[in-house]
Amino acid sequence: MISKIPLSVIAISLFLSLALAVIDNDGLDSVDFSYSGATGPSNWGTLKPEYTLCSLGKNQSPVNIIQNNTVLNQKLTLQSKQYNAVANATLDNLVYHIGLHYNGDIGGMEINGKKYTFKEMHWHSPSEHLIDGQRFSAELHLVHKAEDGSTAVNGILYQNGNSPTEVDPFLAKLGDALKKLSEDNVTQADVGMLNTEPLRQNYRKFYRYVGSFTTPACKEGVIWTILGEVKIINQEQVAALKAPLTPEYKDNARPVQPLNVRLIELYDELK
């Protein structure tokens, strides 16, 4: 006799498969960490052997970018205009952050002649990277992978505007989908056709360094590019990003890590 599998089990399995497909960290097969207490960042390295780099790694992220200590390098390149203008998108609650993926291949970018394909984007609040010790309201990570498996992440920092009416126009288009994710047992929300505006930023100024994923297993070798221009967001939008998450993941920013002997390079068209 063939036993029937409950629809709820099938739904959970499909969600986990999707989460693993768009997740931003190699080697992570379950969410067994948090941002506080016994499973918080200070203990990530002891949760399981494959998380050892989280405590012993020497090239970890995020970092505090001290502008006076950056090294100007006008030869740095980042070609970020190889994306489709619009594509069908889905918003995901991946337990420890809210992510968004576009269906199908929408393009990618080049760094120093190497091609990276866009995989997914997700938000952290407050920001993970700091500039001169300042933490911002939120940070968007645009995750890309090359054919050889290497990863490049572009980070965009957001600060609250001077007026509640100042909003991030991209997040404004996700309002209904974010509300949907806040409903019980909803892990995905269809956005429909959506522009790829965050991917097509003008990188007139940016910081570049080599670091790691900011969640376990904290794998190193990630090329980080942090946009120099801080974008605007409002408090309601930040709250909407936090609302679908459980309390231990609402403030999902890993503390800054030691820079050690690494250099942070700066590209600035105006210099």
Disulfide bonds with the S-S distance in Angstrom:
Cys54-Cys218 2.06
